[in-house]
Amino acid sequence: MEPNKILESLKWRYACKKFDQNKKLTKEQVELLSSSFNLTATSFGLQPLKMLIIKGSELKEKLLPHAYFQQQITTCSHLLVICIDTSFDESSIDAYFDLEKTIRGTSEDIVGKFRQQLKDIYKGKSREQIDRSAIYQAYISIGTLMTVCADQRIDSCPMEGFNPVKFDDILELDKLNLRSVLLLPVGFRAEDDIMSGMKKVRKPLEEVIIEID
């Protein structure tokens, strides 16, 4: 993509406050976002994340009060719920390296040392530290999704403002060893969303960029 096209897409993007309920993402667009999430960068490539894709209006209505009645939850085409894997442990590391051996055809002689190094690193971490690291990576994934959405002219709205405990309970995420951390409603902006026509407010570049030779 040309640099100017990238900037045009990022300038076009804004946190959509009201979606057009009559416009829905196509199957291909949902698949694109799914693949983009799967390709996002994670620490050591271990992917301690999963994403729920919710399109049913009944479930969205049930979740709405626990997102402080923000209408993006119910007016969006699909609600993406980014979760961390609370069961991530040594077996997850083994699963990754076993998959690498299958896909790349590498031998244990090549991956074995690094496999053990990562296990040793995670052995020294508490459950809280492991989960916190996964949460940081969830923010990377939502950045990837928002950029892809902007490129494809799909509207989105990143949201931290919700009660994750209530979401987890309604979605029964404990059964999946998951914990919700971020929401990303996606769809297409409503014509009467007052935010869509507003100019983007950003500091001058010289106030946010520091160049060091």
C-alpha positions in Angstrom: 0.0 0.0 0.0 1.2 3.5 -0.8 2.2 5.6 2.2 -0.5 8.2 1.4 -3.1 5.5 1.1 -2.2 4.3 4.6 -2.5 7.8 6.1 -5.8 8.3 4.3 -7.2 5.2 5.9 -5.9 6.1 9.4 -7.4 9.6 9.0 -10.7 8.1 7.8 -10.9 5.9 11.0 -12.5 7.2 14.1 -14.1 5.6 17.2 -17.6 5.0 15.7 -20.3 5.8 18.2 -23.3 4.7 16.2 -23.4 1.9 13.6 -26.0 1.4 10.9 -27.8 -1.7 12.1 -28.9 -2.5 8.5 -25.4 -2.9 7.2 -23.6 -6.1 8.1 -20.1 -7.4 7.4 -19.8 -10.1 4.7 -18.6 -13.5 5.5 -15.3 -12.6 3.7 -14.8 -9.5 5.8 -15.3 -11.5 9.0 -12.8 -14.1 7.8 -10.4 -11.3 7.0 -10.6 -10.0 10.5 -10.3 -13.5 12.0 -7.1 -14.1 9.9 -5.7 -10.7 10.8 -6.2 -11.4 14.5 -4.5 -14.8 14.1 -1.5 -13.1 12.3 -1.0 -10.4 14.9 2.3 -10.1 16.7 2.6 -11.9 20.1 5.5 -12.4 22.5 7.6 -15.3 21.2 4.7 -16.1 18.8 3.0 -18.0 21.6 -0.5 -16.5 21.0 -2.0 -16.5 24.6 -5.1 -14.9 23.1 -8.5 -15.9 21.6 -11.3 -13.8 20.1 -15.0 -14.3 20.3 -17.1 -13.0 17.4 -20.7 -12.2 18.5 -23.4 -11.3 15.9 -26.6 -12.4 17.6 -28.7 -9.4 18.7 -30.2 -11.2 21.7 -26.8 -11.9 23.2 -25.7 -8.3 22.5 -28.7 -7.0 24.3 -27.9 -9.1 27.3 -24.3 -7.7 27.4 -25.3 -4.1 26.8 -26.0 -3.2 30.5 -22.5 -4.5 31.4 -20.9 -2.1 28.8 -22.6 0.9 30.5 -25.3 0.9 27.8 -23.0 2.1 25.1 -25.0 1.6 22.0 -22.1 0.4 19.9 -22.6 -3.0 21.5 -26.0 -3.5 20.0 -25.8 -1.4 16.8 -22.6 -3.0 15.5 -22.6 -5.8 12.9 -20.3 -8.0 15.0 -18.9 -7.6 18.5 -15.3 -8.8 18.8 -14.3 -9.8 22.3 -10.6 -10.2 22.8 -9.7 -12.6 25.6 -6.6 -13.9 27.3 -6.0 -17.6 27.9 -5.9 -18.1 31.7 -4.7 -21.7 31.4 -1.5 -20.7 29.5 1.4 -22.8 30.9 4.3 -25.1 30.0 2.0 -27.3 27.9 1.1 -24.3 25.8 4.8 -23.7 25.1 5.2 -27.4 24.1 2.2 -27.1 21.8 3.7 -24.1 20.0 7.1 -25.8 19.4 5.4 -29.1 18.3 3.4 -27.0 15.8 6.5 -25.3 14.6 8.2 -28.6 14.0 5.2 -29.8 12.0 4.9 -26.6 9.9 8.6 -25.8 9.4 9.9 -29.3 9.5 12.5 -28.3 12.1 14.0 -30.9 14.5 14.0 -31.0 18.2 17.8 -30.4 18.1 17.0 -27.0 16.7 14.1 -25.9 18.8 14.8 -27.8 22.0 17.1 -25.3 23.7 14.7 -22.4 23.0 11.8 -24.5 24.2 13.4 -25.1 27.5 14.5 -21.4 27.8 10.9 -20.3 27.5 9.7 -22.8 30.0 12.3 -21.6 32.5 11.2 -18.0 31.9 7.5 -18.8 32.5 8.3 -21.0 35.5 9.6 -17.8 37.2 6.4 -15.9 36.6 3.3 -15.8 38.8 -0.2 -16.4 37.3 -0.8 -12.6 37.6 2.4 -11.8 35.7 1.6 -14.3 32.9 -2.0 -12.9 32.5 -0.7 -9.3 32.6 1.7 -10.1 29.8 -1.1 -11.5 27.7 -3.2 -8.4 28.3 -0.4 -6.2 26.9 -0.4 -8.4 23.8 -4.2 -8.1 23.5 -3.7 -4.4 23.0 -1.3 -5.2 20.1 -4.0 -7.3 18.5 -6.7 -4.7 18.7 -4.3 -2.2 17.0 -3.8 -4.7 14.2 -7.6 -5.2 13.8 -8.3 -1.5 13.8 -5.7 -0.9 11.1 -7.1 -3.6 8.9 -10.6 -2.3 9.5 -9.5 1.2 8.4 -7.9 -0.2 5.3 -11.1 -2.0 4.4 -13.3 0.9 5.3 -14.9 -1.1 8.1 -15.8 1.0 11.1 -14.7 0.0 14.6 -14.7 1.3 18.2 -12.1 0.1 20.7 -13.6 -0.3 24.1 -12.2 -0.8 27.6 -15.4 0.5 29.2 -17.2 -2.7 30.2 -17.5 -5.0 33.2 -15.3 -8.0 32.2 -16.5 -10.1 35.2 -20.1 -9.8 34.0 -19.1 -10.5 30.4 -17.2 -13.5 31.4 -20.2 -14.8 33.4 -22.7 -14.3 30.6 -20.4 -15.8 28.0 -19.3 -18.6 30.4 -15.7 -17.9 29.6 -14.5 -19.8 32.7 -15.4 -23.0 30.9 -13.1 -22.1 28.1 -10.3 -20.9 30.4 -10.7 -17.4 29.0 -11.0 -13.8 30.4 -12.3 -10.9 28.4 -10.1 -7.8 28.3 -11.1 -5.7 25.3 -14.1 -5.1 23.0 -14.1 -4.1 19.4 -17.5 -3.5 17.9 -17.2 -3.5 14.1 -19.6 -2.6 11.3 -20.5 0.5 9.3 -21.1 4.0 10.6 -24.6 5.4 10.7 -25.3 8.5 8.6 -26.4 10.4 11.7 -23.4 9.5 13.9 -22.3 13.0 14.9 -18.7 12.0 15.3 -18.2 10.9 11.7 -17.9 14.4 10.3 -15.7 15.9 12.9 -12.1 16.7 12.2 -9.5 14.5 13.9 -7.8 16.2 16.8 -4.1 15.3 17.1 -1.1 17.1 18.5 1.5 18.5 16.0 4.1 15.9 15.1 6.9 17.9 16.6 5.2 17.5 20.0 5.0 13.7 19.9 8.0 12.6 17.9 11.6 12.8 19.1 14.2 12.0 16.6 17.6 10.9 17.8 20.7 10.6 15.5 
